Amino acid sequence: MTAVPRLARSASARRAPRQRSGGPAGRRGRSGLALSAPALAFVGLLLFLPIGQAVYYSMTDWDGITATWKGPGVYLEALSDPLLWRILANNAMLLLAVPVAIILPLGIAHLLSMRVYGWRFFRSVYFLPTAVSWVVIGMIASRFFAQEGDLNHLLDAVGLGALRSDLLGHESTAIVAVAITFIWSQLGTNTIIFITGMATLDPSVHEAARCDGCGPWRMFWQVTLPQLVGFVQFAFVMTVISAFTALFSLIFVMTGGGPGYGTTTLEFQVYQSAFAQGAFGTGALYGVLLFVVMALIGLAQVRRAR
């Protein structure tokens, strides 16, 4: 006698999810999809269509007017070209500068948060690079690192003339000058990010740690830094993006991609191939490779953040 009601209840329980999926929640989901469809189509038109066109033209011999199909083999040719690996090595050198561009502003922000003498003045000074354009930074850096530039004159003035060097005149050292300039340019932005993060910290946590006998160094590593993980990740992502996609103006003014290919990055090679050499198909190919590299780095950062 009790089996039938139980079977009825179990059958109704199995039917319940299907009923709920067709209920108000399901209607809201379908309505939301219908309302967002125009926006998705617009984004697809402005984003995915150009990406698809870039992928297509990267497999052609395109001079900007006519395109001759060459096929996916162009990617194998590019991967076997030593020039591509030379360019990727330059990007890797700039990527090695990212930790310095994070650690140095973090230390400066920590000192400024301690309200050292003149901290208001120094906060304005460290923020100054953020207000200067890449073109101006490149002009200043090219004069500073030149053979007869300010750096060598400064070395002569302090009796270290034996250390004189022409960083911008050698293919192996020009990228070092670009990396140093890049670190300086990121100093203000990352310092402000970390100062903002430190202003949001709970002071009671630091008071409790201080009452437990925690010193300044231990306080920073075990109390302050763990609370700034989100800000460090944000600064890291923004700095990596700048290293790969925001240095064209700096390199164009500072070195022009030279000497040789000493400071040519993927971003700069897109311009060189397309507009300096007229090979728009090759420029599209380097653009697609840059997109793939940034996508892989982004996925790695997201996985690391999780």
Secondary structure, 3 states (H helix, E strand, C coil): CCHHHHHHHHHHHHHHHHHHHCCHHHHHHHHHHHHHHHHHHHHHHHHHHHHHHHHHHHCEEECCCCEEECCCHHHHHHHCCHHHHHHHHHHHHHHHCHHHHHHHHHHHHHHHHCCCCCHHHHHHHHHHHHHCCHHHHHHHHHHHHCCCCHHHHHHHHCCCHHHCCCHHHCCCCHHHHHHHHHHHHHHHHHHHHHHHHHHCCCHHHHHHHHHCCCCHHHHHHHHHHHHCHHHHHHHHHHHHHHHHHCCHHHHHHHCCCCCCCCCCCHHHHHHHHHHHCCCHHHHHHHHHHHHHHHHHHHHHHHHHHC
